[in-house]
């Protein structure tokens, strides 16, 4: 069983990339499971026609988690796999960890509880997926969201970023987390995925960042209107526009990730090095605005 985790700054496009990779691998005949590790619990919606599913934590609470605990829930057969795992596009198994009730508890702790429940239910042994994909909120400061790194759940981690400074800053912090657990059985970095968002499309900045932390840019996702159109329909672009150029890009990315055997413990950049990257980004933004103003 191959386990893959996607990390990155909030709103950077992790779920879009993760669900399209899942769909592409399912197309190839793999049995795929997608686990959403974001308390918003919307990571798998594009695999299910926009329909959200009950979260693992919500189901557990409804069954008496606070009163009984995980062990009693499982041993008493109060929870069935079918209540927390649902099928989506091409048979992809979908699960959402969920989070605590608003104002109560820690969202990261929810990830720990949810994945522990899946293990106690022997979900992986019974469903036997070829590939498990974790879509994780990028805040690795929290122990819960860092769990796939810390416990070595994932065989490799992929960081999604744009050429935006804050996205690269978050990517560098994730590299710090991976590096911290590298010698303690943690998950290694498989590469950077460059997802074009915002004002700048500066691939060389992302490639330089990847090279300096010691990894590769394994994929480049350009802007494509089909992605937004597909998500309005609650679909992956693989399902919505299977013959499009962007769908082929996602298929190639899925193949590269599945076949990748280059994994590293990254060397995160210092604050001064990140500041220099930020200054270069600011300079290019100013140049872009200046050229735009001159042409008007």
Order of alpha helices (4+ residues) and beta strands (2+ residues): beta-alpha-beta-alpha-alpha-alpha-beta-beta-alpha-alpha-beta-alpha-beta-alpha-beta-alpha-beta-alpha-alpha-alpha-alpha
